[in-house]
Amino acid sequence: MNNDVGIRPLFDRVVIKRIDERTTEGGIVIPETVTDKSQRGIVVAVGPGKTVDGKIQKMSLKCNDHVIFGKYSGTDITIKGKDYLIIKEDEVIAIID
């Protein structure tokens, strides 16, 4: 799968770019020291899927899906100066429509 991240996840892993939630709906900016890391993001790369009974199980997620994931999910990485999160597909809680 083509992506601009420069990383290709393996198996059932996805690469997510966190969505910044530091501004309220009213436009108030919350300092980084007060907030936790966002639990929302955009899928930027998807692995081929995991192997089940010798066959590759197709991924439910695709690039550009907006998702919610667990607070302590995955591994934080930095590539080309940008921060990403690599998690397994089953750690994604929901796709935002």
Summary of the structure (lengths in Angstrom):
residues: 97
radius of gyration: 14.6
end to end distance: 22.4
largest distance: 51.7
contacts: 239
relative contact order: 0.30
helix: 3%
strand: 43%
